[in-house]
Amino acid sequence: MDLFVQQLVGGLATGGIYASLALALVMIHRATELINFAQGEMAMFSTYIAWTLISAGMPYWAAFFITVTVSFAGGVVIERVVIRPVEKASILTIIVVFIGLLLIFNSLAGWIWTYTIKPFESPFPDRPFHLFADISVRMHDAGAILVTLAVLTLVYLFFRFTPLGLAMRGAALNPESSRLVGIRVGWMLALGWGLAAAIGAVAGMMVAPITFLDPNMMAFVLLYAFAGALLGGINSPGGAVVGGFMVGVLENLAGTYVPFIGNELKLTLALLLIIAVVIFRPSGLFGKPVVVRV
Amino acid sequence: MAALLEVKNFEAAYGPTRVLFGIDFAVEDGGISTILGANGAGKTTTLRAVSGMIGTSGSVSFDGERIDRVATEEIVRMGIAHVPEGRGTFTSLTVEDNLTLGAYTRKDRDQVARDFERVYGYFPVLHERRLQQAGTLSGGEQQMLAIARGLMLKPRLMLLDEPSFGLAPMVVQALFEIMRQVNRNEGVSMLLVEQDAALALELADQAYLLETGRVVISGAAADIKGDDSVRRAYLGY
């Protein structure tokens, strides 16, 4: 029981990180119909910025909020400078740009901070957190879940209840009608990139204490997030969040209880999940099937 | 009355295919002009070009200001509401959210709240369905929503692209009656594109007949309506 709860909570903690990144993927996907392969590397780069600030002696939460702000601005700039010129180009061109971004951020991080693995501080104390009775979980797991839920709630409230959030939804749903009511669609896309980058930054900072900090740390995380986004439905933000949590829990429980999976085959599970979803239920659990008229 | 919208020597093309060959037309301040013509005459293109959605040559002046190089989003801010072909509904948003987006550029929040009431007054059915996803509305209700969304801008000029398209005659009658009221009571000028010439001539003051990208006949709507030879030759009724 003790082990089960711990694995469950641990799964929810990493699942929340996958959920955040999955949400970032879905946000870009809804506006562009493409998966931003560089989302993970952008998050990794943000985490290095946080690391630099903390190493320079800044308090954790100050570094946290500065990193989120800088990442938001960075996301906006990337959209304006790199993505916008190829907006109308073929899908292949844009995918190559995404892969280029991935490689650039990966190499840049390696060049600036070296490929040596670094520990990353958790904002939560390093002691067990008593859940109930004699069952306790790691404080970082509990904290990461709370932070993730706070981020997801804020994002939800923003899109659901603010005029700007509504305008961003409108711009993704129907760009032409949006222009006709005066929404500056180009800027909405840029804001979407900014938000996705900011959400990714939080995910990076929450996962780094678990995985340690290195330029390749997000490669696996992005795959799990992608599996979560697909499982929930690539065009459904809520679905992606649920999918992300499910993948996290599934990964942890399978790694613990299915003997031959262990730590080594966990990633294979994510890949199998991706393939299974694509074959058997391309629209995911909560997504709407896309019907294309030909 | 001075012209609110004045278009001169308007030309437009989709790639190498020219669609408009130097047309002239105007909408009087407080008036209704209609552009009539068959499918493919260039009616929708004309409206899209006025809204800056496709590149053009020639001049477009709105209230004395040139707008032919202005971006669509900015043209909206000047008070031109375009109700597009196919209605342009945000189908997965609620009716209310669609209307909120219509007022997106406005800063006068109190007045916007009152405008919801005003627009629901014209279209009570939208009030009943305000929390429903817009995509679940009937064709007629979606056209009402499209016009209502335009009205939420508090526009000086509305560009209406075939509001009668695909709707039952009764619904069309009701819609045109509301458009007449909006024009009379609020002084909103309109540029109406229609295939249903009889209906459009009933509503408009000024009419332009478009044939393959050229204005072949223009004049007061009443005169064109009364001219049997024009009616038989071009309007087919």
Interface residues (C-beta under 8 A of the other chain):
Chain A: P163 L166 A167 R169 G170 L173 N174 E176 S177 S178 R179 L180 V181 G182 I183 R184 V185
Chain B: S51 M53 T72 E73 V76 R77 A81 H82 P84 G88 T89 F90 T91 S92 L93 D97 T100 L101 G102 Y104 T105 R149 L153
